[in-house]
Each structure stands twice: as C-alpha cells, then as structure tokens.
Amino acid sequence: MNIRPFKKCDADTIISWIKSERIFRYWCADRFESYPITGKDLIAQYEDLAFNDDIFHFVAYDDQGLIGHFNIRYPDKKDMSTVRLGYVIVDDSRRGQGLGKEMIVTALRYAVEYMNASKVTIGVFDNNPSALYCYLGAGFKDTGVTETYSCLGEDWTCKELIYDACDISADAEGFSYYISPEDYMMFRDAVGWGLFPLEEAEKSLRDSIVICIREEGKPVALGRIVWDHGYVVYIADIIVLPKYQGQGYGRRIMEKVMSTIRNNLKPGYSVMVSLSSAKGKESFYEKFGFINRPNDDVGHGMFQWIKEPFTKED
Ligand SMILES: CC(C)(COP(=O)(O)OP(=O)(O)OC[C@H]1O[C@@H](n2cnc3c(N)ncnc32)[C@H](O)[C@@H]1OP(=O)(O)O)[C@@H](O)C(=O)NCCC(=O)NCCS
C-alpha cells in the first residue's frame, strides 16, 4: 500500500464508497449538512479549506486502484506537533481485510516522520466498532474524553483517541517503544560508546523501531531495529545499563527484537538480520541463531566510522 495526495478525479470514487446515511455520518459527522453528496461537493469543500493551508488530503492505493481516503490537519497551527486525522474511509468492497489498519499505520508514520508530529488525534463514534478497533489496533489510545453529536435523530457519542509517538507506557509484555534522544545518549555513554549530536540521535531513533524496558519509568534496557522494509535488517544498540546487567534484561530485549522482526514478515519474505557483537559477547547472540563471521561461506563483516569532530559539550 502507498499513499499520495488526493486528486480531484478521486472524488467520485471516494463518494461511491458511502452506501448509506449512517456510514456517511460515521465518516464526516456533521461536516456536510445534507446527504447524499457528490464528488463535486467534496471537491468544493476541499477547495474552500485550501485557503487555510492547514489540511492535507490523501488517498491510499495499490495495484488494484484506490483503497481509501483520509485527511491530516493541524487543529491549531500554532502547535505543529499535534495533527488530527479525519474523513477516514476504505473502499466498501475491501473493508474487513486489514487495509484500514494498514492505511492508518501509514498515515501515522507520515505524520510522525514527515510532518514531525509527536501527537496524532482522531474522533470516532462509539457505535462504529470497525473504526474504533481499527484505530486502537493501529496504536491509538482512548483518552476518555467524549463529545455528543446529533446524528440521524439520535445522540451519538464521539470518543477522542490519541496516538502519542513519545508514549513511554509499557504494553502487556512490559515493553515500551519510545526513548528520548537524551536517554539514548545516556545509554551509549553508560557503556562507553561514541556520542553524537542530539539531532543525529533523534533521526536515528525516528527511523528505527525502538524496544525498551523501563523500571519505575526510567529506561534500563534498549534495542533498536533498523529496517529498509525489504530484506536488510540491522540490530543496533542492544544495551542494558550496567546496574541492570546479568538479570535477564538483554535476553528479553533480544527475544522481543527477534519476534518483532518475525511478526512483520509477509508470506514468502526472507530477511537477512545482521548485527555487530561487542567483543566477547558473541555467544549471547549465538543463542538467538546468529552465526559468527568469517566462516566457510562468508568473509569478515566490515565497517568504518566516518566522523566529524564532536565533543560531549557540543
Ligand atoms: C472504519 C474503516 C476505515 C476500517 O477499515 P477496515 O478495512 O474495515 O478495517 P480493518 O480490516 O483494517 O480492521 C482493523 C482491525 O479492526 C478489527 N475490526 C474491524 N471491524 C471490527 C468490528 N466490527 N468489531 C471488532 N473488531 C473489528 C479487525 O479485526 C482488525 O483487527 P486486527 O488487526 O487485530 O485483526 C472502514 O470500515 C470504513 O471505511 N468504514 C466506513 C467509514 C467510517 O466509518 N469511517 C470512520 C470514520 S471515524
């Protein structure tokens, strides 16, 4: 699945996916007065909104054509760290196949990686379980805040959901998926590894999958997966703070790293997972299936650092 900006010629197709007034209100709440609407009405609304330059319209597509539609907007342009998703809809003939969730995950990635958002919000009616579970599955959390809308002569409760890219709370297995650039540098410093500017650290973290274990809110064990979304996967920064070493944290992080990679493989995919072991730690990684280089089949793994001058005080 890919996403691209909405084009006027998409409008009729998007509107054709709305087969009832109920679905229409799930989709737009009260943002259009009357039902039904045409593609022209959608274009007219988007053209009116264009003057504000705070809303961006997208479609998701694959080799079979358009899959879905959504908007991303700034609810408050003075705070560009928060964006809001809206007008989410999937082709009615392709619903219930995981495509809605994949589209929302892609939209979240776009908002975080390209728009630099740290929070993404969305509203969903509690009588629309497909949308609610799709958003929760994509990583949104229920804020507990609700708003009542009058739709189809009924009172509908709209739940306010939030996705927080800097969320440090742990999942059911005790893992969290965010670490600040400052904490990341603290980890590297604690084990005597090279430091670099926070801006560079932030980029490294943003473009990788972070897996972290926290004790009383403070990160104590870390691992990162750097993946080109194809066959190349690199495991970086497996670090347990010295005080917590020898207590199983490293094994837990590596098990989670390996299961995350496996769970993200599509049928038929193969990936080559590599890492550089710290000296003397090879047997730790052998437990997870890693093979030493060189061997009869492959030569040494090789690397080099290319460095610009940097000191801790920078
Ligand atoms: C809401 C919508 C975008 C979701 O897309 P979708 O392709 O149907 O949803 P998915 O197939 O991706 O489902 C995602 C998850 O929600 C779960 N889910 C979907 N419908 C569900 C239901 N009725 N009850 C419980 N779970 C449900 C799925 O099982 C899946 O979970 P999983 O990943 O753990 O297996 C789509 O149904 C739609 O276009 N609806 C009409 C417009 C609309 O209501 N928009 C929402 C505006 S807020």
The ligand as a Gaussian input file, in Angstrom:
#p B3LYP/6-31G(d) Opt

LIG

0 1
 C      -13.508000       2.245000       9.570000
 C      -12.781000       1.618000       8.394000
 C      -11.883000       2.687000       7.776000
 C      -11.911000       0.452000       8.919000
 O      -11.264000      -0.148000       7.832000
 P      -11.343000      -1.742000       7.608000
 O      -10.502000      -2.038000       6.438000
 O      -12.769000      -2.131000       7.556000
 O      -10.727000      -2.296000       8.971000
 P       -9.596000      -3.411000       9.137000
 O       -9.981000      -4.603000       8.331000
 O       -8.287000      -2.793000       8.840000
 O       -9.719000      -3.767000      10.694000
 C       -8.735000      -3.360000      11.607000
 C       -8.920000      -4.079000      12.933000
 O      -10.213000      -3.798000      13.490000
 C      -10.888000      -5.025000      13.786000
 N      -12.290000      -4.849000      13.484000
 C      -12.833000      -4.426000      12.330000
 N      -14.175000      -4.397000      12.454000
 C      -14.463000      -4.795000      13.704000
 C      -15.657000      -4.977000      14.425000
 N      -16.866000      -4.705000      13.871000
 N      -15.582000      -5.418000      15.699000
 C      -14.400000      -5.682000      16.270000
 N      -13.216000      -5.528000      15.618000
 C      -13.265000      -5.096000      14.360000
 C      -10.277000      -6.024000      12.826000
 O      -10.431000      -7.354000      13.298000
 C       -8.849000      -5.593000      12.796000
 O       -8.174000      -6.037000      13.981000
 P       -6.844000      -6.898000      13.928000
 O       -5.833000      -6.082000      13.198000
 O       -6.498000      -7.082000      15.365000
 O       -7.213000      -8.141000      13.213000
 C      -13.779000       1.072000       7.338000
 O      -14.564000       0.061000       7.920000
 C      -14.690000       2.116000       6.727000
 O      -14.346000       2.714000       5.702000
 N      -15.881000       2.361000       7.328000
 C      -16.822000       3.355000       6.809000
 C      -16.384000       4.785000       7.078000
 C      -16.096000       5.020000       8.536000
 O      -16.799000       4.563000       9.415000
 N      -15.030000       5.790000       8.804000
 C      -14.570000       6.069000      10.136000
 C      -14.676000       7.494000      10.440000
 S      -14.134000       7.850000      12.097000

